[in-house]
Amino acid sequence: MKVVNISGGLGNQMFQYAFAISLKCKLQENVLIDIHHFKGYNLHNGFEINKIFSHASLPIAQKEEIKKVSRYIPNYKLSRIVRKLFHVKSTEFIASYNYKYLPEVYTISGDCYFEGYWQSYYYFKDIKKELIAVFEFPIENDYNKKIRIDIEQNISVGVHVRRGDYIGNTTLGNICNLDYYKRALDVLLKNKKNYVFYIFSNDIYWCSQNILPMLNGYRVVIVDGNVGGESFYDMYLMTKCNYLIIANSSFSWWGAFLNPSSHLVIAPKGWSSYWKQEDIEIYDPKWVII
């Protein structure tokens, strides 16, 4: 039995859930997920995988099953304290790297509890079709249907600007600044196509003051109707765009990865300033990194 811990916002949850699927596919073993740490977690929208994706079917580990491989910690804040005070158990694999591929996870025999973010492209490159099927979005509402049709009728560029909760976030250590978006647009606009830009952000005001002036002469659609529990529709719409300029955000990473036919994805170098660039293996090799 393998158990994978799930925590964080939607993008992080999807990385951990996808990692659990990769374990199941490669090891041909029963894999469960631990969602108990969402109690006491006040950021984002709680555990969203099963709310959004009807094809997500991994079983949820129960208390006694977790206790066989780890410590049962039914609270987010308590989990951090326990991890600091107690040594790692022999049946636990606590990832020390967020963005580096660790192939040894597929050689672990017997029961094991996995905790980490597993944000490397190489866990998922061979199961992309399976993940697209699992992470199938629900039927769109009228607002998103209208935008999706517009996206499909134009040479569409999705631009994701992640600010808001990133401002002052000392654990991230990096944020995509205006210079990144200017350089990304320079790469794209040299092709001189009749682009239509779709802006996705948790800081629309900043985008209107900084991004829109760089798009003078182009049609721009501000996508600002997806909030709270419907924020995932922004990711859904990203999967429909012909071109993408993403932030160093797991949310827009999945918008790019799940896009079956994007012509070009531009992503920021230095995903996190806390990690060496050679230890960041989050990028699809086909993406343009600047």
C-alpha positions as CSV (number, residue, x, y, z in Angstrom):
1,M,0.0,0.0,0.0
2,K,1.2,3.5,-0.9
3,V,-0.2,6.7,0.5
4,V,0.3,10.1,-0.9
5,N,-0.3,13.3,1.1
6,I,-2.3,16.0,-0.6
7,S,-2.1,19.7,0.5
8,G,-2.0,23.2,-0.8
9,G,-4.0,25.0,-3.4
10,L,-5.5,23.4,-6.5
11,G,-2.3,23.4,-8.6
12,N,-0.3,21.7,-5.9
13,Q,-3.1,19.3,-5.2
14,M,-3.0,18.3,-8.9
15,F,0.7,17.7,-8.8
16,Q,0.4,15.4,-5.7
17,Y,-2.6,13.6,-7.1
18,A,-0.9,13.1,-10.5
19,F,2.1,11.7,-8.7
20,A,-0.1,9.2,-6.9
21,I,-1.5,8.2,-10.3
22,S,2.1,7.8,-11.7
23,L,2.9,5.5,-8.7
24,K,-0.2,3.4,-9.4
25,C,0.6,3.2,-13.1
26,K,4.3,2.2,-12.7
27,L,4.1,0.1,-9.6
28,Q,0.8,-1.5,-10.3
29,E,-0.1,-1.2,-6.6
30,N,-2.9,0.2,-4.6
31,V,-2.4,3.9,-4.0
32,L,-4.4,6.0,-1.6
33,I,-4.4,9.7,-0.8
34,D,-4.3,11.5,2.6
35,I,-6.4,14.6,2.7
36,H,-6.6,15.0,6.5
37,H,-4.3,17.9,6.6
38,F,-6.9,20.2,5.1
39,K,-8.4,20.6,8.5
40,G,-7.0,23.9,9.8
41,Y,-5.8,24.9,6.4
42,N,-7.4,28.3,5.7
43,L,-5.8,29.2,2.4
44,H,-7.4,28.6,-1.0
45,N,-10.6,26.5,-1.3
46,G,-9.8,23.4,0.7
47,F,-9.5,20.0,-1.0
48,E,-10.8,20.6,-4.6
49,I,-9.9,17.5,-6.6
50,N,-13.0,15.5,-6.0
51,K,-15.2,18.6,-6.2
52,I,-14.0,19.5,-9.7
53,F,-12.9,16.4,-11.5
54,S,-15.6,13.7,-11.6
55,H,-13.1,11.1,-13.0
56,A,-10.7,11.4,-10.0
57,S,-11.2,8.1,-8.2
58,L,-8.2,7.4,-6.0
59,P,-9.5,6.2,-2.6
60,I,-9.0,8.3,0.5
61,A,-6.8,6.7,3.2
62,Q,-8.5,6.2,6.5
63,K,-7.0,6.8,10.0
64,E,-5.9,3.2,10.6
65,E,-4.4,2.9,7.1
66,I,-2.3,6.1,7.6
67,K,-1.1,4.9,11.0
68,K,0.4,1.8,9.3
69,V,2.8,3.9,7.3
70,S,3.0,7.3,9.0
71,R,1.7,9.4,11.8
72,Y,-2.0,10.3,11.6
73,I,-2.0,14.1,11.7
74,P,-5.6,15.4,11.3
75,N,-4.6,19.1,11.2
76,Y,-2.5,21.2,8.8
77,K,-0.8,23.3,11.5
78,L,-0.1,20.3,13.7
79,S,1.6,18.5,10.7
80,R,4.3,21.1,10.6
81,I,5.1,20.8,14.3
82,V,5.1,17.0,14.1
83,R,7.5,17.0,11.2
84,K,10.0,19.2,13.1
85,L,9.8,17.2,16.3
86,F,10.0,13.6,15.1
87,H,12.3,11.7,12.9
88,V,11.2,10.4,9.6
89,K,9.8,6.8,9.9
90,S,11.2,4.0,7.8
91,T,7.9,3.8,5.9
92,E,7.9,7.5,5.0
93,F,9.5,9.2,2.0
94,I,9.7,12.9,2.6
95,A,10.9,14.6,-0.6
96,S,13.7,17.1,0.0
97,Y,13.4,18.6,-3.5
98,N,10.2,20.2,-4.9
99,Y,11.2,20.4,-8.5
100,K,13.7,17.6,-9.2
101,Y,12.8,14.2,-10.5
102,L,13.5,11.5,-8.0
103,P,13.3,8.1,-9.8
104,E,14.0,6.2,-6.6
105,V,10.4,6.6,-5.6
106,Y,9.5,3.9,-8.1
107,T,11.9,1.4,-6.6
108,I,10.4,1.4,-3.1
109,S,8.9,-1.9,-2.2
110,G,6.3,-2.5,0.5
111,D,4.2,0.1,2.3
112,C,5.2,3.7,2.1
113,Y,3.9,7.2,2.8
114,F,4.9,10.0,0.4
115,E,5.0,13.6,1.3
116,G,6.2,16.3,-1.1
117,Y,5.1,18.5,-4.1
118,W,6.5,16.3,-6.9
119,Q,6.7,19.2,-9.3
120,S,8.8,17.7,-12.1
121,Y,7.6,17.2,-15.6
122,Y,9.3,13.8,-15.7
123,Y,6.8,12.2,-13.3
124,F,4.0,12.9,-15.8
125,K,5.4,12.9,-19.3
126,D,4.5,9.2,-20.0
127,I,1.0,9.5,-18.5
128,K,-0.2,12.8,-20.0
129,K,-3.2,11.2,-21.8
130,E,-4.3,9.5,-18.6
131,L,-4.0,12.8,-16.6
132,I,-5.9,14.7,-19.3
133,A,-8.7,12.1,-18.8
134,V,-8.6,12.3,-15.0
135,F,-8.5,16.1,-14.9
136,E,-11.4,16.6,-17.2
137,F,-13.2,19.8,-16.3
138,P,-16.9,20.0,-15.7
139,I,-19.4,21.4,-18.2
140,E,-18.8,25.1,-18.5
141,N,-21.2,27.7,-17.3
142,D,-22.6,30.4,-19.7
143,Y,-19.9,32.9,-18.8
144,N,-17.0,30.5,-19.6
145,K,-18.8,29.0,-22.6
146,K,-18.9,32.5,-24.2
147,I,-15.2,33.1,-23.5
148,R,-14.2,29.6,-24.7
149,I,-16.0,30.1,-28.0
150,D,-14.2,33.4,-28.4
151,I,-10.9,31.8,-27.7
152,E,-11.5,29.1,-30.3
153,Q,-12.4,31.6,-32.9
154,N,-9.3,33.7,-32.6
155,I,-5.5,33.3,-32.5
156,S,-5.6,33.2,-28.7
157,V,-2.9,34.0,-26.2
158,G,-3.5,33.2,-22.5
159,V,-1.5,35.3,-20.1
160,H,-1.4,34.3,-16.5
161,V,-0.3,36.8,-13.9
162,R,0.0,35.5,-10.4
163,R,0.2,38.2,-7.8
164,G,-2.1,38.5,-4.8
165,D,-1.1,35.7,-2.5
166,Y,2.4,35.7,-4.0
167,I,3.1,39.2,-2.8
168,G,5.3,38.9,0.3
169,N,5.3,35.1,0.1
170,T,8.7,34.3,1.7
171,T,8.5,30.6,0.8
172,L,8.2,31.2,-2.9
173,G,11.2,33.6,-3.1
174,N,10.4,34.8,-6.6
175,I,7.6,36.5,-8.6
176,C,7.3,37.2,-12.3
177,N,7.9,40.9,-12.7
178,L,7.0,43.2,-15.5
179,D,10.3,42.6,-17.3
180,Y,9.4,38.9,-17.7
181,Y,6.1,39.7,-19.4
182,K,7.7,42.3,-21.6
183,R,10.3,39.7,-22.8
184,A,7.7,37.0,-23.3
185,L,5.6,39.4,-25.4
186,D,8.6,40.3,-27.4
187,V,9.1,36.6,-28.3
188,L,5.5,36.3,-29.3
189,L,4.8,39.6,-31.0
190,K,7.7,39.3,-33.5
191,N,5.5,36.9,-35.4
192,K,3.1,39.8,-36.1
193,K,-0.1,37.7,-36.0
194,N,-3.5,39.0,-35.2
195,Y,-3.5,37.8,-31.6
196,V,-6.3,38.2,-29.1
197,F,-5.0,38.2,-25.5
198,Y,-6.9,36.7,-22.6
199,I,-5.7,37.9,-19.2
200,F,-6.0,35.6,-16.1
201,S,-5.0,37.1,-12.8
202,N,-5.7,37.5,-9.1
203,D,-4.6,41.1,-9.5
204,I,-6.6,42.6,-12.4
205,Y,-5.9,46.2,-11.5
206,W,-2.1,45.6,-11.7
207,C,-2.6,44.0,-15.1
208,S,-4.7,46.9,-16.4
209,Q,-2.0,49.3,-15.3
210,N,1.0,47.3,-16.5
211,I,0.2,44.6,-19.0
212,L,-2.5,46.3,-21.1
213,P,-0.3,49.2,-22.1
214,M,2.1,46.7,-23.7
215,L,-0.8,45.3,-25.8
216,N,-1.8,48.6,-27.4
217,G,-3.4,47.8,-30.8
218,Y,-4.4,44.3,-29.8
219,R,-7.8,43.1,-28.6
220,V,-7.6,42.1,-24.9
221,V,-10.2,40.1,-22.9
222,I,-9.9,40.4,-19.1
223,V,-11.2,37.2,-17.5
224,D,-12.4,38.3,-14.1
225,G,-15.6,36.3,-13.6
226,N,-14.1,33.2,-12.1
227,V,-13.6,33.6,-8.3
228,G,-13.7,31.4,-5.2
229,G,-14.8,27.9,-5.9
230,E,-15.1,28.6,-9.7
231,S,-11.5,29.8,-10.1
232,F,-10.6,26.5,-11.7
233,Y,-12.4,27.7,-14.9
234,D,-9.4,30.0,-15.5
235,M,-7.3,26.9,-15.8
236,Y,-9.9,25.3,-18.1
237,L,-9.8,28.3,-20.4
238,M,-6.0,28.3,-20.5
239,T,-6.2,24.7,-21.9
240,K,-8.1,26.1,-24.9
241,C,-5.6,28.9,-25.9
242,N,-3.3,28.6,-28.9
243,Y,-0.4,30.3,-27.0
244,L,0.4,30.7,-23.3
245,I,2.5,33.0,-21.2
246,I,2.5,31.4,-17.8
247,A,3.6,32.5,-14.4
248,N,5.8,30.5,-12.0
249,S,2.6,29.1,-10.7
250,S,1.4,25.4,-10.4
251,F,-2.0,26.7,-11.5
252,S,-0.9,28.0,-14.9
253,W,1.5,25.0,-15.2
254,W,-1.4,22.7,-15.3
255,G,-3.2,25.1,-17.7
256,A,-0.3,24.6,-20.1
257,F,0.3,20.9,-19.5
258,L,-3.3,19.9,-20.0
259,N,-3.5,22.0,-23.2
260,P,-3.6,19.3,-26.0
261,S,-2.7,21.6,-28.9
262,S,-0.9,24.7,-27.8
263,H,1.5,26.1,-30.4
264,L,3.9,27.7,-27.9
265,V,4.2,28.0,-24.1
266,I,6.5,30.6,-22.6
267,A,7.6,30.1,-19.0
268,P,9.9,32.0,-16.6
269,K,13.4,30.9,-15.8
270,G,14.1,30.7,-12.2
271,W,10.8,29.2,-11.1
272,S,11.9,29.7,-7.5
273,S,15.0,31.6,-6.3
274,Y,15.4,29.1,-3.4
275,W,16.4,26.4,-5.8
276,K,19.3,26.1,-8.2
277,Q,18.2,26.2,-11.8
278,E,19.6,22.7,-12.5
279,D,17.4,21.3,-9.7
280,I,14.2,22.8,-11.3
281,E,12.9,20.1,-13.7
282,I,9.3,21.4,-13.9
283,Y,9.5,22.5,-17.5
284,D,8.2,20.6,-20.5
285,P,11.3,20.5,-22.8
286,K,9.2,22.0,-25.7
287,W,8.4,25.2,-23.7
288,V,10.4,28.4,-24.3
289,I,12.1,29.4,-21.0
290,I,13.1,33.0,-20.6
